[in-house]
């Protein structure tokens, strides 16, 4: 038997750390919620950056290129998993916003079931197709063995990544963006230690960096669920909450699948772009890898505000506060444009210094190629930042079709650019394919958002 469900009032000891985003000034809420997420995302970047820096500086240019070569595959699979977790948690945020405590518990249970099942399926498929994909994207023979050694370990650890995403997304759905930050800090520091031990001390090479990431993610996953158990009685689930409910499962899967396929469609475009890049050899691959790591660091606020707005819009939709969704979105767009300009300045001014972190005595060929990428893409950072706002607001509102279509437009723009622009501009054409993809997704998503919000507001 399940426990007694509170249907009108939040359990007194359960709501202290949760954050109700249906009341209060939207801009202030968005900023306060985003700060822990921003710090957490910085530590998340440490996973990849520390791995990449240690690999590049200690194992050399080819090892850096090998890890970078697996980035699109990593994004394809783990992005799909993250999309599922984020989508499943949209229902959780909506139930919390509606103060439906019974539905909240059932949604948490559904999150756990669906994430566990999907992680097993993804692990099997990813491991089977890892090597064929490496061949399909024209991986140079000098780096293919190292690429496989790295990515196969990451794929073996998909379950650890998925269950951390599950716990973190549940916490964020009830307004707690601080706890996942703490767990990320712990696991990021652990990742650094494990990198040193597994790469330097045990001579495991690039596989050591992958194992460091997997083990660290496992620790953060355990910490997330322990914290939920200790701090959030309103999220405690029992056997009755796991009872089969096909309709409820379809609700979660519908949103989760849309978000997951959106990530996958984007990732397919990135894989196509990687195939075009690989034709330019290991030095350009290394430069592109380093430049994208720099870009991920300086544009980290884009994803942060996106996650914030998904939960903000989800809670307010549950509370039927469409006016707050509109107000919050407008203010979030303004805030992110300011952040995007600052990000562009950092990317251009510090391009050589930041790129130099990844390779000891980086050759001028790598530095100049990285510089070119960052100067081309930085001009389009406002488009990228706004893309995250509209995409995530629509997801939080349960309108997953348009973000999915945005991913399709992004795929088309990136694929067409990857096949055509390098013919004219060579490596610069590969760099330009990224902002072309951002534009291809942002403009239709912005139009869809304003049409949808106007229709809902008029009802």
C-alpha positions as CSV (number, residue, x, y, z in Angstrom):
1,X,0.0,0.0,0.0
2,X,1.1,3.6,-0.7
3,X,1.2,6.3,1.9
4,X,-1.5,8.8,2.4
5,X,-1.4,11.5,-0.3
6,X,-1.7,15.2,0.5
7,X,-4.1,16.6,-2.1
8,X,-4.3,20.3,-1.1
9,X,-1.4,21.3,1.0
10,X,2.4,20.8,0.6
11,X,3.8,18.6,3.3
12,X,5.4,21.1,5.8
13,X,8.8,19.5,5.9
14,X,8.9,18.8,2.2
15,X,8.7,22.2,0.6
16,X,11.4,24.1,2.3
17,X,14.0,23.5,-0.4
18,X,11.6,23.4,-3.4
19,X,11.1,26.6,-5.3
20,X,7.7,27.7,-6.5
21,X,8.3,29.7,-9.6
22,X,4.6,30.6,-10.1
23,X,4.8,33.6,-7.7
24,X,7.3,36.5,-7.5
25,X,8.9,38.8,-10.0
26,X,9.9,36.7,-13.0
27,X,13.3,38.3,-13.9
28,X,14.5,38.0,-10.3
29,X,13.3,34.3,-10.1
30,X,15.0,33.5,-13.4
31,X,18.3,35.0,-12.3
32,X,18.3,33.5,-8.8
33,X,17.4,30.1,-10.2
34,X,20.0,30.3,-12.9
35,X,23.0,31.2,-10.7
36,X,23.4,27.7,-9.2
37,X,22.7,26.2,-12.6
38,X,25.4,28.4,-14.1
39,X,28.0,27.4,-11.5
40,X,26.9,23.8,-11.9
41,X,27.3,23.9,-15.7
42,X,30.7,25.4,-15.2
43,X,31.7,22.3,-13.2
44,X,30.0,20.1,-15.8
45,X,32.3,21.6,-18.4
46,X,35.2,20.6,-16.1
47,X,34.3,17.0,-16.9
48,X,35.1,17.5,-20.5
49,X,37.6,20.3,-20.3
50,X,39.8,18.5,-17.7
51,X,39.7,15.3,-19.7
52,X,40.5,17.2,-22.9
53,X,43.3,19.4,-21.4
54,X,45.0,16.4,-19.8
55,X,44.6,14.3,-22.9
56,X,45.9,17.0,-25.2
57,X,48.8,18.2,-23.1
58,X,50.0,14.8,-21.9
59,X,49.1,12.5,-24.7
60,X,49.5,14.8,-27.7
61,X,47.7,16.3,-30.7
62,X,46.4,12.9,-32.1
63,X,44.9,11.9,-28.7
64,X,43.1,15.3,-28.5
65,X,41.8,14.8,-32.0
66,X,40.7,11.3,-31.1
67,X,38.6,12.5,-28.2
68,X,37.2,15.4,-30.1
69,X,36.3,13.1,-33.0
70,X,34.0,11.2,-30.7
71,X,32.2,14.4,-29.5
72,X,29.3,14.2,-32.0
73,X,28.7,10.5,-31.2
74,X,28.8,11.3,-27.5
75,X,26.3,14.1,-28.1
76,X,24.1,11.8,-30.2
77,X,23.7,9.2,-27.5
78,X,24.0,11.1,-24.3
79,X,22.1,14.0,-25.7
80,X,19.3,11.7,-26.5
81,X,19.4,10.3,-23.0
82,X,19.4,13.8,-21.5
83,X,16.5,14.9,-23.8
84,X,14.5,11.9,-22.4
85,X,15.3,12.8,-18.8
86,X,14.5,16.5,-19.3
87,X,11.3,15.7,-21.1
88,X,10.0,13.2,-18.5
89,X,10.6,15.9,-15.8
90,X,8.4,18.4,-17.6
91,X,5.4,16.5,-16.4
92,X,7.0,16.6,-12.9
93,X,7.3,20.3,-13.0
94,X,3.7,20.7,-14.2
95,X,2.4,18.5,-11.4
96,X,4.4,20.5,-8.9
97,X,3.1,23.8,-10.3
98,X,-0.5,22.5,-10.2
99,X,0.0,21.4,-6.5
100,X,-1.0,17.8,-7.6
101,X,1.0,15.9,-5.0
102,X,-0.3,12.5,-5.9
103,X,0.5,13.1,-9.6
104,X,3.9,14.4,-8.6
105,X,4.8,11.2,-6.9
106,X,3.6,9.1,-9.8
107,X,5.6,11.3,-12.2
108,X,8.8,10.7,-10.1
109,X,8.2,6.9,-10.2
110,X,7.6,7.1,-14.0
111,X,10.8,9.1,-14.4
112,X,12.8,6.3,-12.7
113,X,11.2,3.5,-14.7
114,X,11.5,5.2,-18.1
115,X,15.1,6.4,-17.5
116,X,16.2,2.9,-16.3
117,X,14.6,1.2,-19.3
118,X,16.0,3.7,-21.8
119,X,19.5,3.5,-20.5
120,X,19.7,-0.3,-21.0
121,X,18.5,0.0,-24.6
122,X,20.8,2.9,-25.4
123,X,23.8,1.1,-23.9
124,X,23.3,-2.0,-26.1
125,X,22.7,0.0,-29.3
126,X,25.6,2.5,-28.7
127,X,28.2,-0.2,-28.1
128,X,27.1,-2.2,-31.1
129,X,27.3,0.7,-33.5
130,X,30.3,2.6,-32.1
131,X,32.9,1.3,-34.5
132,X,30.7,1.4,-37.7
133,X,29.9,5.1,-37.0
134,X,33.6,5.9,-36.5
135,X,34.3,4.5,-40.0
136,X,31.3,6.2,-41.5
137,X,32.5,9.7,-40.4
138,X,35.9,9.2,-42.1
139,X,37.9,8.9,-38.9
140,X,41.6,9.1,-39.8
141,X,43.5,5.9,-39.4
142,X,45.9,7.6,-37.0
143,X,43.2,8.2,-34.4
144,X,40.5,5.6,-34.9
145,X,41.8,3.1,-32.3
146,X,42.1,5.8,-29.6
147,X,38.6,7.2,-30.5
148,X,37.1,3.8,-30.0
149,X,38.9,3.2,-26.7
150,X,37.4,6.4,-25.4
151,X,33.9,6.3,-26.7
152,X,33.2,2.6,-25.8
153,X,33.9,3.3,-22.1
154,X,31.6,6.3,-22.2
155,X,28.9,4.2,-23.8
156,X,29.3,1.4,-21.2
157,X,28.6,4.1,-18.5
158,X,25.4,5.4,-20.1
159,X,23.4,4.2,-17.1
160,X,25.4,6.3,-14.7
161,X,24.9,9.4,-16.8
162,X,21.2,8.8,-17.3
163,X,20.4,8.2,-13.6
164,X,22.2,11.4,-12.6
165,X,20.2,13.3,-15.2
166,X,17.0,11.7,-13.8
167,X,17.8,12.8,-10.2
168,X,19.0,16.2,-11.2
169,X,16.0,16.9,-13.5
170,X,13.5,15.8,-10.8
171,X,15.2,18.2,-8.3
172,X,15.1,21.1,-10.8
173,X,11.5,20.4,-11.6
174,X,10.5,21.3,-8.1
175,X,12.7,24.4,-8.2
176,X,15.9,23.1,-6.6
177,X,18.8,24.1,-8.8
178,X,21.3,24.3,-5.9
179,X,21.5,20.6,-4.9
180,X,22.5,19.3,-8.4
181,X,25.2,22.0,-8.3
182,X,26.7,20.6,-5.1
183,X,26.8,17.1,-6.5
184,X,28.4,18.3,-9.7
185,X,31.1,20.1,-7.8
186,X,31.9,16.9,-5.9
187,X,31.9,14.7,-8.9
188,X,34.0,17.3,-11.0
189,X,36.7,17.4,-8.3
190,X,36.6,13.6,-8.2
191,X,36.9,13.5,-12.0
192,X,40.1,15.6,-11.8
193,X,41.7,13.2,-9.3
194,X,40.7,10.2,-11.3
195,X,42.0,11.7,-14.5
196,X,45.4,12.1,-12.8
197,X,45.4,8.6,-11.4
198,X,44.0,6.7,-14.5
199,X,45.8,8.7,-17.2
200,X,49.1,9.6,-15.6
201,X,49.7,6.9,-13.0
202,X,48.2,3.8,-14.7
203,X,48.9,4.7,-18.3
204,X,45.4,3.9,-19.5
205,X,45.5,6.6,-22.1
206,X,42.3,8.1,-23.4
207,X,40.3,5.3,-21.9
208,X,41.4,6.5,-18.5
209,X,39.8,9.9,-19.1
210,X,36.5,8.1,-20.1
211,X,36.5,5.9,-16.9
212,X,37.1,9.0,-14.8
213,X,34.0,10.6,-16.2
214,X,31.9,7.4,-15.8
215,X,32.9,6.8,-12.2
216,X,32.3,10.5,-11.3
217,X,28.9,10.5,-12.9
218,X,28.0,7.3,-10.9
219,X,28.9,9.1,-7.6
220,X,26.8,12.2,-8.6
221,X,23.8,9.9,-9.4
222,X,23.9,8.2,-6.0
223,X,24.2,11.5,-4.3
224,X,21.2,12.9,-6.1
225,X,18.9,10.1,-5.1
226,X,20.1,10.0,-1.5
227,X,19.4,13.7,-1.3
228,X,15.9,13.3,-2.7
229,X,15.3,10.6,-0.1
230,X,16.7,12.7,2.8
231,X,15.3,16.2,1.9
232,X,12.1,15.7,-0.1
233,X,9.4,13.6,1.5
234,X,7.0,14.9,-1.1
235,X,9.1,13.1,-3.7
236,X,9.2,9.7,-1.9
237,X,7.7,7.0,-4.0
238,X,6.3,3.6,-3.0
239,X,5.2,0.5,-4.7
240,X,1.8,1.8,-5.5
241,X,3.3,4.8,-7.3
242,X,5.0,2.4,-9.8
243,X,1.7,0.7,-10.8
244,X,1.3,0.5,-14.6
245,X,-0.4,3.5,-16.1
246,X,-0.2,3.5,-19.9
247,X,-1.8,6.9,-20.4
248,X,0.6,8.5,-17.9
249,X,3.6,6.8,-19.5
250,X,2.5,8.1,-22.9
251,X,2.4,11.6,-21.5
252,X,5.9,11.4,-20.3
253,X,7.2,9.6,-23.4
254,X,5.5,12.0,-25.8
255,X,7.4,15.0,-24.3
256,X,10.6,13.0,-23.6
257,X,10.8,11.6,-27.1
258,X,10.3,15.0,-28.7
259,X,13.2,16.4,-26.7
260,X,15.4,13.4,-27.2
261,X,14.8,13.3,-31.0
262,X,15.5,17.0,-31.0
263,X,18.9,16.4,-29.5
264,X,19.5,13.4,-31.8
265,X,18.5,15.3,-34.9
266,X,20.9,18.1,-33.9
267,X,23.6,15.5,-33.2
268,X,23.2,13.9,-36.6
269,X,23.9,17.2,-38.2
270,X,27.0,17.5,-36.0
271,X,28.1,14.0,-37.1
272,X,27.7,15.1,-40.7
273,X,29.8,18.2,-39.9
274,X,32.4,16.0,-38.3
275,X,32.7,14.0,-41.4
276,X,33.3,17.1,-43.4
277,X,35.9,18.3,-40.9
278,X,37.8,15.0,-40.8
279,X,38.8,15.5,-44.4
280,X,41.1,18.3,-43.2
281,X,43.3,16.0,-41.0
282,X,44.2,15.7,-37.3
283,X,45.6,19.2,-36.9
284,X,42.3,20.8,-38.0
285,X,40.3,18.3,-35.9
286,X,42.4,19.2,-32.9
287,X,41.8,22.9,-33.5
288,X,38.1,22.5,-34.0
289,X,37.9,20.4,-30.8
290,X,39.7,23.0,-28.8
291,X,37.7,25.8,-30.2
292,X,34.4,24.1,-29.5
293,X,35.5,23.5,-25.9
294,X,36.2,27.2,-25.6
295,X,32.9,28.0,-27.1
296,X,31.1,25.6,-24.7
297,X,32.8,27.4,-21.8
298,X,32.0,31.0,-22.8
299,X,28.4,30.2,-23.9
300,X,27.6,28.2,-20.9
301,X,24.9,30.7,-19.8
302,X,22.8,29.8,-22.9
303,X,22.0,26.3,-21.8
304,X,21.7,27.5,-18.2
305,X,18.9,30.0,-19.0
306,X,17.3,27.4,-21.3
307,X,17.0,24.9,-18.4
308,X,15.6,27.6,-16.2
309,X,13.0,28.6,-18.6
310,X,11.9,25.0,-19.2
311,X,11.1,24.7,-15.5
312,X,9.7,28.2,-15.2
313,X,7.3,27.7,-18.1
314,X,6.4,24.2,-16.9
315,X,5.4,25.3,-13.4
316,X,3.5,28.3,-14.6
317,X,1.6,26.3,-17.2
318,X,0.6,23.9,-14.4
319,X,-0.6,26.9,-12.5
320,X,-2.3,28.3,-15.6
321,X,-0.2,31.5,-15.4
322,X,0.3,32.2,-19.1
323,X,0.8,35.8,-18.4
324,X,3.9,34.9,-16.4
325,X,5.3,32.7,-19.1
326,X,5.0,35.6,-21.6
327,X,6.6,38.1,-19.2
328,X,9.4,35.7,-18.1
329,X,10.2,34.8,-21.7
330,X,10.5,38.4,-22.8
331,X,12.8,39.2,-19.9
332,X,14.9,36.1,-20.4
333,X,15.5,37.0,-24.0
334,X,16.8,40.4,-23.0
335,X,19.0,39.0,-20.3
336,X,20.5,36.3,-22.5
337,X,21.3,38.8,-25.3
338,X,23.4,40.7,-22.8
339,X,25.2,37.5,-21.8
340,X,25.7,36.6,-25.4
341,X,27.6,39.8,-26.2
342,X,29.9,39.3,-23.2
343,X,30.5,35.7,-24.3
344,X,31.5,36.9,-27.8
345,X,34.0,39.3,-26.4
346,X,35.6,36.6,-24.2
347,X,35.8,34.2,-27.1
348,X,37.5,36.7,-29.5
349,X,39.8,38.4,-27.0
350,X,41.0,35.2,-25.2
351,X,40.9,32.7,-28.1
352,X,44.6,31.9,-28.2
353,X,45.0,31.7,-24.5
354,X,42.0,29.4,-24.0
355,X,43.0,27.2,-27.0
356,X,46.5,27.0,-25.6
357,X,45.1,25.2,-22.5
358,X,44.4,22.1,-24.6
359,X,47.8,21.6,-26.2
360,X,51.3,22.2,-24.8
361,X,53.2,24.5,-27.2
362,X,50.2,24.5,-29.6
363,X,51.4,25.0,-33.2
364,X,50.3,28.1,-35.1
365,X,48.3,26.0,-37.4
366,X,46.1,24.9,-34.6
367,X,45.9,28.3,-33.0
368,X,45.0,30.1,-36.2
369,X,42.3,27.5,-37.1
370,X,40.8,27.8,-33.6
371,X,40.9,31.6,-33.8
372,X,39.1,31.5,-37.2
373,X,36.3,29.3,-35.8
374,X,35.7,31.5,-32.7
375,X,35.7,34.7,-34.7
376,X,33.1,33.4,-37.2
377,X,30.8,31.9,-34.6
378,X,31.0,34.6,-31.9
379,X,29.1,37.0,-34.2
380,X,26.1,34.7,-34.0
381,X,26.1,34.1,-30.2
382,X,22.9,36.2,-29.7
383,X,21.1,33.9,-32.1
384,X,22.4,30.8,-30.2
385,X,21.4,32.2,-26.8
386,X,17.8,33.2,-27.9
387,X,17.5,29.7,-29.5
388,X,17.8,28.1,-26.1
389,X,15.1,30.3,-24.6
390,X,12.4,29.7,-27.2
391,X,13.2,26.0,-27.5
392,X,13.0,25.3,-23.8
393,X,10.0,27.5,-23.1
394,X,8.0,25.5,-25.7
395,X,9.3,22.3,-24.2
396,X,8.2,23.4,-20.7
397,X,4.8,24.2,-22.1
398,X,4.5,20.6,-23.4
399,X,4.7,21.9,-27.1
400,X,7.4,19.5,-28.1
401,X,6.6,19.3,-31.8
402,X,8.0,22.7,-32.6
403,X,11.4,22.2,-30.8
404,X,11.6,18.9,-32.7
405,X,10.9,20.7,-36.0
406,X,13.5,23.3,-34.9
407,X,16.0,20.4,-34.7
408,X,15.0,19.3,-38.2
409,X,15.6,22.8,-39.6
410,X,18.9,22.9,-37.7
411,X,19.9,19.5,-39.2
412,X,19.1,20.7,-42.7
413,X,20.9,23.9,-42.4
414,X,24.0,22.3,-40.9
415,X,24.1,19.4,-43.4
416,X,23.7,21.7,-46.4
417,X,26.3,24.1,-45.1
418,X,28.7,21.2,-44.3
419,X,28.5,19.9,-47.8
420,X,28.6,23.2,-49.7
421,X,30.5,25.9,-47.7
422,X,33.8,24.0,-47.5
423,X,33.9,23.7,-51.3
424,X,34.1,27.5,-51.4
425,X,35.8,28.5,-48.1
426,X,37.5,25.2,-47.1
427,X,38.0,25.0,-43.3
428,X,36.2,28.4,-42.8
429,X,33.2,26.8,-44.4
430,X,33.1,24.1,-41.8
431,X,33.2,26.8,-39.1
432,X,30.4,28.8,-40.7
433,X,28.1,25.7,-40.8
434,X,27.5,26.0,-37.0
435,X,26.0,29.5,-37.0
436,X,24.0,28.7,-40.1
437,X,22.5,25.8,-38.2
438,X,21.6,28.1,-35.2
439,X,19.8,30.5,-37.5
440,X,18.0,27.7,-39.2
441,X,16.4,26.7,-35.9
442,X,16.0,30.0,-34.1
443,X,13.8,31.9,-36.5
444,X,11.0,29.3,-36.9
445,X,11.0,28.5,-33.2
446,X,10.7,32.2,-32.3
447,X,7.7,32.5,-34.7
448,X,6.1,29.3,-33.3
449,X,6.4,30.6,-29.7
450,X,4.7,33.9,-30.4
451,X,1.9,32.3,-32.4
452,X,1.3,29.7,-29.6
453,X,1.5,32.1,-26.7
454,X,-0.9,34.5,-28.4
455,X,-3.4,31.7,-29.0
456,X,-3.2,30.4,-25.5
457,X,-3.5,33.9,-24.0
458,X,-6.6,34.6,-26.0
459,X,-8.5,31.6,-24.7
